[in-house]
Amino acid sequence: MKAVETFLRVEHKYPLTAAQAVQFMELAGKYLRPDIYPEYELHNIYYDTEANEIAVHCLNKPEYKEKLRLRSYGDPEPGTTVYLEIKKKFREDGAKRRIPMTEKQASDYIEYGKRPEADNRQIAGEIDYIVSRCDLKPKIFIAYHRKAFSGINESDVRITFDTDIRFRTGNVSLHESGEEKYITGQDDVLMEIKVSGRYPYWLMKILSEMKLVRSSFSKYGMIYSELLRQSEEKRASAAVLTETEYRNMMNRKEKVCLVQF
């Protein structure tokens, strides 16, 4: 396993409409070029505890947070390289550290503790630490389509556009099943700006002209929040139904009493 990768950068997210994405590229096109991999599907498994402690911690917006995920580019074939990644963020500074392995090796590692060999022991150790201290389980599959661009004159600038964001909580794997639910509509685009330093002037100017507002959007956090909201609605609905049934029952009892007396 030689393809060890580390990314240190600031990542900012901007929810856009499809029309805004087109407008942004019309203004920024002369400063950007298609990335080395310009368009692809991303499949991810996010790991968490049974009580979703990682998701809850991240939603509380702490200064430091971390997540563990397994990522592939599209549906992986047997033996295809996938990446086990640990994402860390302190305030606005983010780091992504990952080691390559196969999907089976990742499953054996998370479920049975069989860690595969890795060239970079430090990254493997960091992943080991979060795996060993948390009883992690594959909680959710998240997929989306991505278009990626990089700066022509600024090598550290990378801008991506994610669409068709969808998820599945059952039979979690890196493979799409057709049972996924969408959290974005056809007109929704999530733009991410990734830089290792400050924004270049042209980028700041375009964001200002378009009045684009940065968001704390998290795909995993948003999906967890939506699932939590749906669960609370179901409980509330069940509670109302129970109360209604109770009142009906009491009404029937009162009628019986009136007849008797």
C-alpha positions in Angstrom: 0.0 0.0 0.0 2.1 2.9 -1.3 -0.5 5.5 -2.2 -0.7 7.3 1.1 -2.2 10.7 0.9 -2.5 13.7 3.3 -4.5 16.8 2.6 -4.1 20.0 4.8 -6.4 22.8 3.8 -9.4 25.0 4.6 -12.7 23.8 3.2 -15.7 26.1 2.8 -19.1 25.1 1.5 -21.6 27.2 -0.5 -25.1 25.9 -1.3 -26.0 27.1 -4.8 -28.8 26.7 -7.4 -27.9 25.2 -10.7 -28.2 28.7 -12.3 -25.8 30.1 -9.7 -23.3 27.4 -10.4 -23.4 28.2 -14.1 -23.0 31.9 -13.4 -20.0 31.2 -11.0 -18.2 29.2 -13.7 -18.9 31.9 -16.3 -17.1 34.4 -14.0 -14.4 32.0 -12.7 -13.8 30.0 -15.8 -10.7 31.9 -17.0 -9.0 31.2 -13.6 -9.8 27.5 -13.4 -9.2 24.4 -15.4 -10.6 20.9 -15.1 -8.9 18.9 -12.3 -6.8 15.9 -13.2 -10.0 13.8 -12.5 -12.6 16.3 -13.7 -15.8 14.3 -13.1 -16.7 11.2 -11.1 -19.0 9.5 -8.6 -18.1 9.4 -5.0 -19.3 6.6 -2.7 -18.7 6.8 1.0 -19.4 4.8 4.2 -19.5 6.8 7.3 -18.7 5.0 10.6 -20.2 5.9 14.0 -21.1 4.4 17.3 -24.5 2.7 18.0 -25.6 6.0 19.6 -24.3 8.1 16.7 -21.9 9.9 19.1 -19.7 11.2 16.3 -22.6 12.8 14.4 -24.0 14.3 17.6 -20.6 15.7 18.6 -20.1 17.3 15.1 -23.6 18.9 15.2 -22.8 20.6 18.5 -20.2 22.6 16.4 -17.2 22.0 18.6 -13.8 23.6 17.9 -12.3 20.1 17.1 -14.1 17.2 15.4 -13.2 14.1 13.5 -14.9 11.5 11.3 -14.0 8.2 9.8 -15.2 7.1 6.4 -14.4 4.7 3.7 -14.4 6.1 0.1 -14.4 4.7 -3.4 -14.8 6.3 -6.8 -18.0 4.6 -8.0 -18.9 1.0 -7.3 -15.6 -0.8 -6.5 -14.8 -4.1 -8.1 -13.3 -6.9 -6.0 -9.8 -6.0 -5.2 -10.2 -2.3 -6.2 -8.4 0.2 -4.1 -10.6 2.2 -1.7 -9.5 4.7 0.9 -10.0 4.6 4.7 -10.0 8.3 5.7 -9.9 10.2 8.9 -11.1 13.8 8.6 -10.1 16.2 11.3 -11.1 19.8 11.7 -10.0 22.4 14.2 -11.9 25.6 13.8 -11.6 26.3 10.1 -8.5 24.2 9.4 -9.1 20.7 8.1 -6.9 17.7 7.5 -7.7 14.5 5.6 -5.4 11.6 6.1 -6.0 8.3 4.4 -4.6 4.9 3.6 -5.5 2.7 0.6 -6.9 -0.8 1.0 -9.5 -3.1 -0.5 -13.2 -3.0 0.6 -12.7 -6.5 2.2 -9.7 -5.3 4.2 -11.6 -2.3 5.5 -14.5 -4.5 6.6 -12.1 -7.0 8.3 -10.4 -4.1 10.0 -13.5 -2.3 11.4 -15.4 -5.5 12.3 -12.6 -7.8 13.4 -9.6 -5.5 14.1 -7.5 -7.1 11.4 -5.4 -4.1 10.4 -3.9 -4.3 6.9 -0.3 -3.4 6.3 0.3 0.3 5.6 3.4 2.2 4.6 2.7 5.2 6.8 2.5 4.0 10.4 1.6 7.4 11.7 -1.6 7.7 9.7 -2.4 4.1 10.4 -1.9 4.8 14.1 -4.3 7.7 14.0 -6.9 5.6 12.4 -6.2 2.8 14.8 -6.8 5.2 17.7 -10.3 6.2 16.7 -11.2 2.6 15.7 -9.9 1.2 19.0 -11.5 3.8 21.3 -15.0 3.7 19.6 -17.1 0.7 18.8 -17.6 1.8 15.2 -20.2 0.4 12.8 -21.0 1.3 9.2 -23.9 3.6 9.7 -24.7 5.3 6.4 -23.9 5.2 2.7 -23.6 8.6 1.0 -23.0 9.1 -2.7 -22.9 12.1 -5.1 -21.7 13.3 -8.4 -18.7 15.6 -8.5 -17.2 18.0 -11.0 -13.7 19.3 -9.9 -11.6 22.2 -11.0 -8.2 23.6 -9.9 -6.6 27.0 -10.1 -4.6 27.8 -13.2 -2.2 30.1 -11.4 -2.9 29.0 -7.8 -2.0 25.3 -7.4 -3.5 25.2 -3.9 -7.0 26.3 -5.1 -9.5 23.5 -5.8 -13.3 24.0 -6.4 -15.8 21.2 -6.6 -19.5 21.0 -7.4 -21.5 18.1 -5.9 -25.0 17.2 -7.1 -27.4 14.2 -6.7 -26.5 13.8 -3.0 -28.2 10.6 -1.8 -27.9 8.1 1.1 -28.9 4.7 2.4 -29.0 3.4 6.0 -29.8 -0.2 5.3 -27.3 -2.8 3.9 -24.5 -0.2 4.1 -21.7 -0.9 1.6 -19.9 1.1 -1.0 -22.2 -0.2 -3.7 -25.3 1.6 -4.9 -28.5 -0.4 -4.5 -31.1 1.8 -6.1 -32.8 2.2 -2.7 -31.1 5.5 -1.9 -33.0 8.6 -0.9 -32.0 12.1 -2.2 -31.3 15.0 0.2 -30.9 17.4 -2.7 -33.2 18.4 -5.6 -32.3 18.6 -9.3 -31.6 22.4 -8.9 -29.3 22.0 -5.8 -25.5 22.2 -6.1 -23.0 22.2 -3.2 -19.9 24.1 -4.1 -16.8 23.5 -2.0 -13.7 25.8 -2.0 -10.6 24.1 -0.8 -7.4 26.2 -0.3 -4.3 25.8 1.7 -4.0 29.6 2.3 -6.0 32.7 1.7 -8.6 33.0 -1.1 -7.1 34.7 -4.2 -8.5 38.1 -5.0 -10.5 37.0 -8.1 -12.3 34.4 -6.0 -13.2 36.8 -3.3 -14.4 39.3 -5.9 -16.7 36.7 -7.5 -18.2 35.6 -4.2 -18.8 39.2 -3.2 -20.4 40.1 -6.6 -22.7 37.0 -6.4 -23.4 37.6 -2.7 -22.7 34.0 -2.0 -22.9 33.0 1.7 -20.8 30.3 3.3 -22.5 27.4 5.0 -21.6 24.9 7.7 -23.3 22.2 5.5 -22.2 18.7 6.4 -23.6 15.8 4.3 -23.4 13.3 7.2 -24.7 15.9 9.7 -27.5 17.0 7.5 -28.7 13.4 6.8 -28.5 12.5 10.5 -30.5 15.6 11.4 -33.1 14.8 8.9 -33.4 11.2 10.1 -33.6 12.5 13.7 -36.4 14.9 12.7 -38.3 12.1 10.9 -38.0 9.9 14.0 -39.3 12.7 16.3 -42.2 13.3 14.0 -43.1 9.6 14.1 -43.0 9.6 17.9 -45.0 12.8 18.1 -47.6 11.3 15.7 -47.8 8.2 17.8 -48.2 10.2 20.9 -51.1 12.2 19.4 -52.8 9.0 18.2 -52.5 7.4 21.6 -54.0 10.5 23.3 -56.9 10.6 20.8 -57.6 6.9 21.4 -57.4 7.5 25.2 -60.0 10.3 25.0 -62.3 8.2 22.8 -62.0 5.4 25.4 -62.8 7.8 28.2 -65.9 9.1 26.3 -67.1 5.6 25.9 -66.7 5.0 29.6 -68.6 8.1 30.5 -71.5 7.0 28.3 -71.6 3.7 30.0 -71.7 5.3 33.4 -74.6 7.6 32.4 -76.6 4.6 31.3 -75.9 2.8 34.6 -76.9 5.7 36.8 
